[in-house]
Amino acid sequence: LAKHNLKNVTVIQTGCIGMCEQEVLVDVVRPGEPRVTYGHVTPGDVPKIVEEHIINGRVVADLAVGKIAD
């Protein structure tokens, strides 16, 4: 996040959401858009999620395991 100078991004650790078999899980929530959950995320996947989804708003389909509308 620092590499891209993203200051309006919050990272929090959460408890189980019932998808233990998909861990490590990462949720991305952008204002006005559905929450997207990514599964089996590795450290190598993080730059792709940051650049594609957080910065450019494009869901990384090959890692996404769910989308939840508000």
N, C-alpha and C positions, 0 to 999 in steps of 0.2 A: 504494500500500500504506500509506503514511504517512497519507493522508487517512482511511483506515478503521482506523487504529491497529493494523495487522496486524504484530505483532512476531514471530510464529512462522512466517513465510513466508520461504523462501530463494529467491533468484533467481540462477541461474548461466548462464553462456554455455557452449555446447557446440560440438562440431564437427559435421560432416555426418552425417546418419543415412540418407542415400540418397534423400531426397525433395526434392531441390533445386528441382524444379518447383513445389513447394508453399510455398516460403519466402516470407515469414518464418514460421517454425514456433515454436509455444509449446507446451510440455508442462505439464500440470497433474497433479500427483500428490497425492492426498489419502489419508491413512492408511486402510488397509482397503478402498480402492476401486481400480478399474483406472486406469492412466495414460491420459489423454486427450490426443491431439495435435490442436492447432488449426493450420490452414494459411491462407496468404495473410493473415496478421494485420497490420493497420495500427495505428498509434498510436490511432486512434479506436475500435478494437475492444477495446483493453485494459481500459477501465473496465467494459465489459459482461462480459468474462471474469472479472475480479476480483469484481464484485458478484454475478453469477449463479452461477459455478462455485466460485470459491475461498471466498466467504462463505456462499452458500446451497446449494452442493452440486448445482446443476442444470447439466447439460452444455448448452453453447450449440451446439445441433445444426447450425445453418446455417454454423458455422465449423469444426466438428469434421471431421477427416479420418481419424481412427483411434482405436481404444480397445484397450489392451493389458492383459490381466489378468496378475497376478503369477504 
